[in-house]
């Protein structure tokens, strides 16, 4: 799975690097940067509208299933095309979530959990790299989105697959990481379901870095509750 996301860059930087058209939600929203983006919080994502690639804003996590309280922040790629919750989004509403990294939590022998930060570093630019502090790149995670008309929000979920050797040391799942070509193929309606599913492979690049980080980063600030964002749909 994907526990949380590394704080995103400015929306303008994401827009300019990927040559995106900003949605009304992005244009009118106040930017609030954070070291950690958690489920139920706002995050920019990329979707298609006709032939145009749009930078939009959504809440991380599909609404909870009936009788549950946790949002569906991750989607297993093995079942995304058959589960009713995700099937329509897989066919018609795929997206890409641009990040500078993601966090996963490793279960320790004493029962505690240690957060690990995963990022892509080095000179490899095939992920649409925007090099920042420490050589960290901006890269894309495959996702699905839906429109919540009741709460007037777009909401997205991140796809997960089997881990590569590095990720397997921390968790039994990892997000689907897309290079620039993979992003175009994933978003395209011309690819077809089989082509979309073939993209859902463990990342095999040599530039994935995993590092343990302080638990203090993941202390959640107090809020007025979940689903507090209205994006004016």
C-alpha positions as CSV (number, residue, x, y, z in Angstrom):
1,X,0.0,0.0,0.0
2,X,1.0,3.7,0.1
3,X,0.7,5.1,3.6
4,X,1.2,8.8,2.8
5,X,2.8,11.1,0.2
6,X,5.8,13.4,0.4
7,X,4.8,17.0,0.3
8,X,4.2,18.2,-3.3
9,X,5.9,21.0,-5.1
10,X,4.1,24.2,-6.0
11,X,1.1,23.6,-8.3
12,X,2.6,26.0,-10.8
13,X,5.7,23.9,-11.1
14,X,3.7,20.7,-11.7
15,X,1.6,22.5,-14.2
16,X,4.6,23.9,-16.1
17,X,6.7,20.8,-16.1
18,X,3.9,18.5,-17.5
19,X,2.4,21.2,-19.7
20,X,-1.0,21.0,-18.0
21,X,-4.1,23.1,-18.1
22,X,-5.2,24.0,-14.5
23,X,-8.8,23.3,-13.5
24,X,-11.0,25.9,-11.8
25,X,-10.4,24.1,-8.5
26,X,-6.6,24.6,-8.8
27,X,-6.9,28.3,-9.9
28,X,-9.2,29.3,-7.0
29,X,-7.8,27.1,-4.2
30,X,-5.4,28.3,-1.6
31,X,-2.1,26.4,-1.8
32,X,-1.1,24.7,1.5
33,X,2.2,22.9,1.3
34,X,3.1,20.2,3.8
35,X,5.9,17.7,4.3
36,X,3.3,14.9,4.4
37,X,0.0,14.5,2.5
38,X,-2.3,12.0,4.2
39,X,-5.5,10.2,3.1
40,X,-8.5,12.6,3.3
41,X,-6.3,15.6,2.4
42,X,-6.1,17.6,-0.8
43,X,-3.5,16.7,-3.5
44,X,-3.1,17.8,-7.1
45,X,-3.6,15.1,-9.7
46,X,-3.5,14.8,-13.5
47,X,-6.5,13.7,-15.6
48,X,-7.7,13.9,-19.2
49,X,-10.5,16.1,-20.4
50,X,-11.0,15.2,-24.1
51,X,-7.4,15.5,-25.6
52,X,-6.2,17.9,-22.9
53,X,-4.2,17.0,-19.8
54,X,-5.7,18.8,-16.8
55,X,-4.1,19.6,-13.4
56,X,-6.9,19.1,-11.0
57,X,-7.4,19.0,-7.2
58,X,-8.8,16.1,-5.3
59,X,-9.3,14.5,-1.9
60,X,-7.1,11.4,-1.4
61,X,-9.3,8.4,-0.9
62,X,-12.6,7.1,-2.2
63,X,-15.5,7.3,0.3
64,X,-15.5,4.5,2.9
65,X,-17.4,1.4,2.2
66,X,-20.8,1.1,4.1
67,X,-20.2,0.4,7.8
68,X,-16.6,1.5,7.7
69,X,-14.8,4.8,8.4
70,X,-11.5,4.5,6.6
71,X,-11.3,6.0,3.1
72,X,-10.2,3.8,0.2
73,X,-6.8,5.5,-0.3
74,X,-5.2,2.5,-2.2
75,X,-6.5,0.2,-4.9
76,X,-5.0,-3.2,-5.7
77,X,-4.3,-3.3,-9.4
78,X,-5.1,-7.0,-9.5
79,X,-8.8,-6.3,-8.8
80,X,-9.4,-2.7,-10.0
81,X,-11.2,-4.0,-13.2
82,X,-13.6,-6.3,-11.4
83,X,-14.6,-4.6,-8.0
84,X,-17.7,-2.5,-8.5
85,X,-16.2,0.4,-6.4
86,X,-13.3,0.9,-8.9
87,X,-14.4,-0.7,-12.2
88,X,-16.0,2.3,-13.8
89,X,-13.1,4.5,-12.7
90,X,-10.6,2.1,-14.2
91,X,-12.4,2.2,-17.5
92,X,-13.1,5.9,-17.7
93,X,-11.4,7.9,-15.0
94,X,-7.7,7.1,-14.7
95,X,-5.3,9.7,-13.3
96,X,-1.7,10.3,-12.3
97,X,-0.7,11.7,-8.9
98,X,2.6,13.7,-9.2
99,X,4.7,13.4,-6.0
100,X,8.3,13.9,-4.8
101,X,8.1,10.7,-2.9
102,X,5.8,8.5,-0.7
103,X,6.0,7.0,2.7
104,X,5.4,3.4,3.9
105,X,5.4,2.0,7.4
106,X,7.5,-1.0,8.4
107,X,6.2,-3.3,11.1
108,X,9.0,-3.8,13.7
109,X,9.4,-6.8,16.0
110,X,8.3,-4.9,19.0
111,X,5.0,-4.0,17.3
112,X,5.9,-0.4,16.5
113,X,5.9,1.0,13.0
114,X,8.8,3.0,11.4
115,X,8.0,5.4,8.5
116,X,10.2,5.0,5.4
117,X,10.5,7.6,2.7
118,X,10.7,6.4,-1.0
119,X,12.0,8.7,-3.7
120,X,13.7,8.7,-7.1
121,X,17.1,10.3,-7.3
122,X,20.0,10.6,-9.7
123,X,20.4,11.9,-13.2
124,X,17.7,9.7,-14.8
125,X,15.1,12.1,-16.3
126,X,12.6,9.6,-17.8
127,X,10.1,10.3,-15.0
128,X,9.7,13.9,-15.9
129,X,12.3,14.7,-13.3
130,X,12.3,18.1,-11.6
131,X,15.4,18.0,-9.5
132,X,15.2,19.5,-6.0
133,X,17.0,19.3,-2.8
134,X,19.1,16.1,-2.5
135,X,18.5,15.3,-6.2
136,X,14.9,14.3,-5.5
137,X,12.7,14.0,-8.6
138,X,9.0,14.6,-9.3
139,X,7.4,11.5,-10.6
140,X,3.9,10.0,-11.2
141,X,1.9,7.4,-9.4
142,X,-1.0,5.6,-11.3
143,X,-4.4,6.3,-9.8
144,X,-8.2,6.2,-10.3
145,X,-10.6,9.1,-9.5
146,X,-14.3,9.5,-9.0
147,X,-16.7,12.4,-8.7
148,X,-18.5,12.7,-5.4
149,X,-21.5,14.8,-6.2
150,X,-22.8,14.8,-2.6
151,X,-19.6,16.4,-1.2
152,X,-18.8,18.3,-4.4
153,X,-15.3,16.7,-4.7
154,X,-13.2,14.7,-6.9
155,X,-11.5,11.9,-5.0
156,X,-8.7,9.6,-6.1
157,X,-7.1,6.3,-5.0
158,X,-3.5,5.2,-5.7
159,X,-2.9,1.9,-7.4
160,X,-0.6,-0.7,-5.7
161,X,1.2,-3.7,-7.0
162,X,3.7,-6.3,-5.9
163,X,6.8,-4.8,-4.3
164,X,10.3,-4.8,-5.9
165,X,13.3,-6.0,-3.9
166,X,13.8,-2.6,-2.2
167,X,10.1,-2.0,-1.3
168,X,9.7,-5.6,-0.1
169,X,12.1,-4.9,2.8
170,X,9.5,-2.5,4.2
171,X,6.1,-3.6,2.9
172,X,4.3,-6.3,0.8
173,X,2.9,-3.7,-1.6
174,X,4.1,-0.6,-3.5
175,X,2.5,2.1,-5.6
176,X,2.5,1.8,-9.4
177,X,5.2,4.2,-10.6
178,X,4.9,5.5,-14.1
179,X,7.6,7.0,-16.4
180,X,6.6,9.7,-18.9
181,X,5.6,7.2,-21.6
182,X,3.7,5.2,-19.0
183,X,1.8,8.3,-17.9
184,X,0.6,8.9,-21.5
185,X,-0.4,5.3,-22.0
186,X,-2.2,5.1,-18.7
187,X,-4.2,8.3,-19.3
188,X,-5.1,7.4,-23.0
189,X,-8.5,6.0,-23.7
190,X,-7.0,4.4,-26.8
191,X,-4.8,2.0,-24.9
192,X,-7.5,-0.5,-23.8
193,X,-7.9,-2.3,-20.5
194,X,-5.2,-5.0,-21.2
195,X,-2.7,-2.3,-22.0
196,X,-3.5,-0.4,-18.9
197,X,-3.2,-3.5,-16.8
198,X,0.3,-4.3,-18.3
199,X,1.6,-1.0,-16.8
200,X,0.9,-2.2,-13.3
201,X,4.3,-3.7,-12.6
202,X,6.8,-3.2,-9.7
203,X,9.1,-0.4,-10.5
204,X,12.4,-1.8,-11.8
205,X,14.6,1.4,-12.1
206,X,17.9,1.5,-10.2
207,X,17.2,5.0,-8.8
208,X,14.6,4.2,-6.2
209,X,15.8,5.2,-2.7
210,X,14.3,4.0,0.6
211,X,15.3,5.7,3.9
212,X,13.8,5.6,7.4
213,X,12.5,9.0,8.7
214,X,11.4,10.5,11.9
215,X,8.0,9.5,13.3
216,X,7.5,13.2,14.1
217,X,6.8,13.9,10.4
218,X,3.6,11.9,10.7
219,X,1.9,13.5,13.6
220,X,-1.4,14.5,12.2
221,X,-2.6,18.1,12.8
222,X,-6.1,18.6,14.3
223,X,-8.8,19.3,11.7
224,X,-12.5,19.8,11.7
225,X,-13.0,16.3,10.5
226,X,-12.8,14.5,7.2
227,X,-14.4,15.6,3.9
228,X,-14.2,19.2,4.8
229,X,-13.3,20.4,1.3
230,X,-15.8,21.6,-1.2
231,X,-14.3,22.1,-4.7
232,X,-17.3,23.6,-6.4
233,X,-18.3,20.9,-8.8
